[in-house]
Amino acid sequence: MGHERDEFAEFYRASRDSCLKAVTAVVVDRQLAEEQVAEDRPRRWRIGPGQGQACPLKVFGAMLAYYRNRIGMTPEQLGARVYLSGSQIRKVEAGTRTPSEDLAKACEAIPELGCNGALTELYEILSVHLKRRAYPGWFAGWPDKEAQARRLRWFEPLVVPGLLQTETYARAILSTRMGATHEELDDAVAGRMERQRILDREHPPELWVILDEAVLRRPVGGPDVMRGQLVRLVEAGQRPNIAIQVVPFSAGAHEGLRGGAFIVADFDGAATIAYQDAASSGQIIEDAAEVEGLAVTWDTLRLDALPRTASISLITSVAEAV
């Protein structure tokens, strides 16, 4: 234990890169021992081939455990201060639960821990790995592209777009995944909430959304969850960078019924790309002809959709009736 503390003491005095290397050295032996266990996990939840998913989590967990143990605080005592259970703190420290940015900030706010910015800085260093753990492998490349886009044109025939979901709605949707553990569900929900931060930037992307009316009518999670989600849509639709339109049932058959959800992403100085959903996976599309085909489909759907004001009125009326 004394040896590990010496390494951590050196860690704090080192540069950012040296810090990461030093703390990783403390946990790497345990990571290697558990590599076979990681291999047995469902592949859809892994970062990618050849990448141990637990190492970044163990790095953060080791740092948190050091600060907590240094002042003799139990996991239960720390959990009470950051609104988590002692069991959840232990899982974070063991690298089996993904820490949130809010947790890092909450720990920094506890004076006696004496983190002095180290946890939030480490979270920033590891954030790419921590976030990607929450995504299926086939989706892991999309959030970065999504965050770089100038404009996103989105069509959803079944559910509310991930960037506009409330946490309870997202949890209800993601909880239908067979075989997922509670920790994996927590990670997936946290990852989806994290993606939404791009809409709160100083210069957020434009988000143009077309929904089938069925999205509004499907009672995901029960009345309370659905009402909260519809209210969120109304609020989002009033922001200057977000436009939401609804294809009403009265439109009858429309172009979107022949396929699934998709997103067309436009960039400054780069080619337009797209993402298309399927039942069990999805794919990023870069072929110019295929992307153009989806863009045309989106434009066609917009012709069938209600105007923005009428769409918000419809969403409001459905929310009031839930």
Secondary structure as the mmCIF struct_conf table of DSSP 4:
data_model
#
loop_
_struct_conf.conf_type_id
_struct_conf.id
_struct_conf.beg_label_comp_id
_struct_conf.beg_label_asym_id
_struct_conf.beg_label_seq_id
_struct_conf.end_label_comp_id
_struct_conf.end_label_asym_id
_struct_conf.end_label_seq_id
HELX_RH_AL_P HELX_RH_AL_P1 GLY A 2 ARG A 13
BEND BEND1 ALA A 14 ALA A 14
HELX_RH_AL_P HELX_RH_AL_P2 ARG A 16 ALA A 33
TURN_TY1_P TURN_TY1_P1 GLU A 34 GLU A 34
HELX_RH_AL_P HELX_RH_AL_P3 GLU A 35 GLU A 39
TURN_TY1_P TURN_TY1_P2 ASP A 40 ASP A 40
BEND BEND2 ARG A 41 ARG A 41
HELX_RH_3T_P HELX_RH_3T_P1 ARG A 43 TRP A 45
BEND BEND3 ARG A 46 ILE A 47
STRN STRN1 GLY A 48 GLY A 48
TURN_TY1_P TURN_TY1_P3 PRO A 49 GLY A 50
STRN STRN2 GLN A 51 GLN A 51
BEND BEND4 GLN A 53 ALA A 54
HELX_RH_AL_P HELX_RH_AL_P4 CYS A 55 ARG A 70
TURN_TY1_P TURN_TY1_P4 ILE A 71 GLY A 72
HELX_RH_AL_P HELX_RH_AL_P5 PRO A 75 VAL A 82
TURN_TY1_P TURN_TY1_P5 TYR A 83 TYR A 83
HELX_RH_AL_P HELX_RH_AL_P6 GLY A 86 ALA A 94
TURN_TY1_P TURN_TY1_P6 GLY A 95 GLY A 95
BEND BEND5 THR A 96 ARG A 97
HELX_LH_PP_P HELX_LH_PP_P1 THR A 98 SER A 100
HELX_RH_AL_P HELX_RH_AL_P7 GLU A 101 GLU A 108
TURN_TY1_P TURN_TY1_P7 ALA A 109 ALA A 109
HELX_RH_3T_P HELX_RH_3T_P2 PRO A 111 LEU A 113
TURN_TY1_P TURN_TY1_P8 ASN A 116 GLY A 117
HELX_RH_AL_P HELX_RH_AL_P8 ALA A 118 ARG A 132
TURN_TY1_P TURN_TY1_P9 ARG A 133 ALA A 134
BEND BEND6 TYR A 135 TYR A 135
TURN_TY1_P TURN_TY1_P10 GLY A 137 GLY A 141
HELX_RH_AL_P HELX_RH_AL_P9 TRP A 142 GLN A 148
BEND BEND7 ARG A 150 ARG A 150
STRN STRN3 ARG A 151 GLU A 156
BEND BEND8 PRO A 157 VAL A 159
HELX_RH_3T_P HELX_RH_3T_P3 GLY A 162 LEU A 164
HELX_RH_AL_P HELX_RH_AL_P10 GLU A 167 LEU A 174
TURN_TY1_P TURN_TY1_P11 SER A 175 THR A 176
BEND BEND9 ARG A 177 ARG A 177
TURN_TY1_P TURN_TY1_P12 MET A 178 GLY A 179
HELX_RH_AL_P HELX_RH_AL_P11 HIS A 182 ARG A 195
HELX_RH_3T_P HELX_RH_3T_P4 GLN A 196 ASP A 200
BEND BEND10 ARG A 201 HIS A 203
HELX_LH_PP_P HELX_LH_PP_P2 PRO A 204 PRO A 205
STRN STRN4 GLU A 206 ASP A 212
HELX_RH_AL_P HELX_RH_AL_P12 GLU A 213 ARG A 217
BEND BEND11 ARG A 218 ARG A 218
TURN_TY1_P TURN_TY1_P13 VAL A 220 GLY A 221
HELX_RH_AL_P HELX_RH_AL_P13 PRO A 223 GLY A 237
TURN_TY1_P TURN_TY1_P14 GLN A 238 GLN A 238
BEND BEND12 ARG A 239 ARG A 239
TURN_TY1_P TURN_TY1_P15 PRO A 240 ASN A 241
STRN STRN5 ILE A 242 VAL A 247
HELX_RH_3T_P HELX_RH_3T_P5 PHE A 249 ALA A 251
BEND BEND13 ALA A 253 ALA A 253
HELX_RH_3T_P HELX_RH_3T_P6 GLU A 255 ARG A 258
BEND BEND14 GLY A 259 GLY A 259
STRN STRN6 PHE A 262 ASP A 266
BEND BEND15 ASP A 268 ALA A 270
STRN STRN7 ILE A 273 ASP A 277
BEND BEND16 ALA A 279 SER A 280
STRN STRN8 GLY A 282 ILE A 285
HELX_RH_AL_P HELX_RH_AL_P14 ALA A 288 ASP A 304
BEND BEND17 ALA A 305 ALA A 305
HELX_LH_PP_P HELX_LH_PP_P3 LEU A 306 PRO A 307
HELX_RH_AL_P HELX_RH_AL_P15 ARG A 308 ALA A 321
#
